[in-house]
Amino acid sequence: MYNKLVTRRDFVKAAAVTTAAFSTFNILGAQAVAGIHTSKIKVALIGCGGRGKGALKNFLEAAKLLGVEVEVVAVADAFQDQIEGAITQFSLDPSVGHSGFTAYQAVAQSDAEVVLMATPPNFRPVHFDACVQAGKHCFIEKPVAVDPVGARKVIATGELAAKKGLTVVAGTQRRHQQNYQEMAAKIQAGAIGEIVGGSVSWNMGTLWTYPRKPGMSHADFLARNWLNFTEMSGDHIVEQHVHQLDVVNWMMGRMPRTFVGMGGCARRGVAGGNQFDFFSLDMDYGDGIHILSQCRQIDGCYNRVGESFRGTEGYTNGVKVTGKEVSIAPVQVDHTSGTVQEHVDLLRSIRGEGEPLNRSREVADATMCAIAGRIAAYTGKLIRWVDLTENTDSPYYGLELSPKALDFETGDIAMPSLEPAIPGEATDWKLRS
Ligand SMILES: NC(=O)c1ccc[n+]([C@@H]2O[C@H](COP(=O)([O-])OP(=O)(O)OC[C@H]3O[C@@H](n4cnc5c(N)ncnc54)[C@H](O)[C@@H]3O)[C@@H](O)[C@H]2O)c1
């Protein structure tokens, strides 16, 4: 059943991974489970940009907190200058660098035990699959796909990872923050009663663009300027707003049934790319319950990043819960930053403390919600969750944006259309596939 959120416990059961198998394992001991030799943990990075280097820094800090020695055995990026940035920042031997669109394969073939992935999102399904096939524990940055085919591939790969006893942690860091975990626990304990509505937003200013340089191939330009192309990023409703949609799924405990959205392009026409600059989305959960979402990337406007929920007996604003007094188990974290804590949790899961973590389904579901919202806004149609997840007759089910990740490996690619979608006229699958 796609519509049911899969809990960590369900995942473990489904994968028949026994807790006993993990509990015998200690990261500081000499045991090896799922390929981990724990006196020193070997890590690799795919995508040496801002977040990739940030994730590696966070991983090193987390390992230090737990007293684990780390060896960086491979760093991969499409571009040599990005690799050199990582080599300089982390004082690595240049021989660990691999460049090009197939460089992820060198990481999969390396002796890394954990791989951190932070390329543009369109590459994630292919890279994640290669790493899990090779038996690596994975950290996958959000979002994890740009189309329904990619999101479902990540779910399948996540299930394979569970079968192999591999840990998967995603870059949805709110799941690892004490304040969000406490809010979730209070809501689950009934502090605000039943959630009957909510509003979430990521409204902020303009992000960066990478100007095209003379002689640049389409592939290189798109991989550099990925943030402005739907085919690469999923659009900012997917790339950025996925964080809020993940929080909604977490607090609601179920997926929306339908999506109605709108949006438009107010400034990217000038800056380049083919994305919208703003979206508004109505997600219908049934029983008269709607969650409204907004996201915008335009300078000089009112900004808000956060979530609020209205319940039958209270409400939340940000992570502040106003309602009934409830008792929850203490939430303990090792670090105040979710982006460090997620790596602490990854390492703890690898060494068998508590339940093994596999966040692939949660992040793929949140990504799929964001994709549904984008399709609703681009087409102007009502989009049903099942059209992306179960209904193989739906034109949206098989939507795969083009150029695809593998096209980058096999040669030059065609530039996608520079025209943003026109609701009511263009349909996402015709415009982009
Ligand atoms: N969790 C968070 O809060 C957070 C914050 C920022 C970014 N992110 C996510 O991290 C990912 C990367 O974002 P960023 O800000 O670091 O972008 P970035 O442009 O700084 O880095 C991306 C890197 O990937 C490289 N790259 C592109 N295609 C590649 C390929 N096929 N193989 C290998 N390398 C490739 C680029 O050269 C670049 O170095 C995105 O998915 C983004 O949404 C998450």
PDBQT file of the ligand as one rigid body, heavy atoms in Angstrom, charges set to zero:
ROOT
HETATM    1  N1  LIG A 501      19.632  19.677   3.554  1.00  0.00    +0.000 N 
HETATM    2  C1  LIG A 501      19.831  20.933   3.250  1.00  0.00    +0.000 C 
HETATM    3  O1  LIG A 501      19.521  21.821   4.030  1.00  0.00    +0.000 OA
HETATM    4  C2  LIG A 501      20.461  21.296   1.937  1.00  0.00    +0.000 A 
HETATM    5  C3  LIG A 501      21.043  22.558   1.764  1.00  0.00    +0.000 A 
HETATM    6  C4  LIG A 501      21.611  22.861   0.530  1.00  0.00    +0.000 A 
HETATM    7  C5  LIG A 501      21.566  21.955  -0.514  1.00  0.00    +0.000 A 
HETATM    8  N2  LIG A 501      20.966  20.731  -0.316  1.00  0.00    +0.000 N 
HETATM    9  C6  LIG A 501      20.904  19.755  -1.418  1.00  0.00    +0.000 C 
HETATM   10  O2  LIG A 501      22.210  19.284  -1.697  1.00  0.00    +0.000 OA
HETATM   11  C7  LIG A 501      22.346  19.013  -3.084  1.00  0.00    +0.000 C 
HETATM   12  C8  LIG A 501      23.531  19.817  -3.633  1.00  0.00    +0.000 C 
HETATM   13  O3  LIG A 501      23.305  21.182  -3.419  1.00  0.00    +0.000 OA
HETATM   14  P1  LIG A 501      24.519  22.246  -3.356  1.00  0.00    +0.000 P 
HETATM   15  O4  LIG A 501      23.965  23.468  -2.752  1.00  0.00    +0.000 OA
HETATM   16  O5  LIG A 501      25.704  21.620  -2.734  1.00  0.00    +0.000 OA
HETATM   17  O6  LIG A 501      24.797  22.501  -4.897  1.00  0.00    +0.000 OA
HETATM   18  P2  LIG A 501      26.205  22.812  -5.573  1.00  0.00    +0.000 P 
HETATM   19  O7  LIG A 501      25.948  23.270  -6.971  1.00  0.00    +0.000 OA
HETATM   20  O8  LIG A 501      27.009  23.706  -4.678  1.00  0.00    +0.000 OA
HETATM   21  O9  LIG A 501      26.915  21.394  -5.599  1.00  0.00    +0.000 OA
HETATM   22  C9  LIG A 501      26.543  20.362  -6.469  1.00  0.00    +0.000 C 
HETATM   23  C10 LIG A 501      27.803  19.666  -6.906  1.00  0.00    +0.000 C 
HETATM   24  O10 LIG A 501      27.474  18.501  -7.666  1.00  0.00    +0.000 OA
HETATM   25  C11 LIG A 501      28.361  18.473  -8.793  1.00  0.00    +0.000 C 
HETATM   26  N3  LIG A 501      27.748  17.668  -9.821  1.00  0.00    +0.000 N 
HETATM   27  C12 LIG A 501      26.808  17.995 -10.734  1.00  0.00    +0.000 A 
HETATM   28  N4  LIG A 501      26.439  16.926 -11.440  1.00  0.00    +0.000 NA
HETATM   29  C13 LIG A 501      27.183  15.876 -10.998  1.00  0.00    +0.000 A 
HETATM   30  C14 LIG A 501      27.274  14.512 -11.341  1.00  0.00    +0.000 A 
HETATM   31  N5  LIG A 501      26.481  13.976 -12.283  1.00  0.00    +0.000 N 
HETATM   32  N6  LIG A 501      28.152  13.738 -10.690  1.00  0.00    +0.000 NA
HETATM   33  C15 LIG A 501      28.949  14.257  -9.724  1.00  0.00    +0.000 A 
HETATM   34  N7  LIG A 501      28.920  15.556  -9.352  1.00  0.00    +0.000 NA
HETATM   35  C16 LIG A 501      28.034  16.344  -9.969  1.00  0.00    +0.000 A 
HETATM   36  C17 LIG A 501      28.567  19.923  -9.168  1.00  0.00    +0.000 C 
HETATM   37  O11 LIG A 501      29.706  20.111  -9.948  1.00  0.00    +0.000 OA
HETATM   38  C18 LIG A 501      28.693  20.549  -7.787  1.00  0.00    +0.000 C 
HETATM   39  O12 LIG A 501      30.015  20.525  -7.318  1.00  0.00    +0.000 OA
HETATM   40  C19 LIG A 501      21.005  19.362  -3.714  1.00  0.00    +0.000 C 
HETATM   41  O13 LIG A 501      20.199  18.225  -3.782  1.00  0.00    +0.000 OA
HETATM   42  C20 LIG A 501      20.401  20.337  -2.716  1.00  0.00    +0.000 C 
HETATM   43  O14 LIG A 501      18.999  20.360  -2.756  1.00  0.00    +0.000 OA
HETATM   44  C21 LIG A 501      20.447  20.392   0.886  1.00  0.00    +0.000 A 
ENDROOT
TORSDOF 0
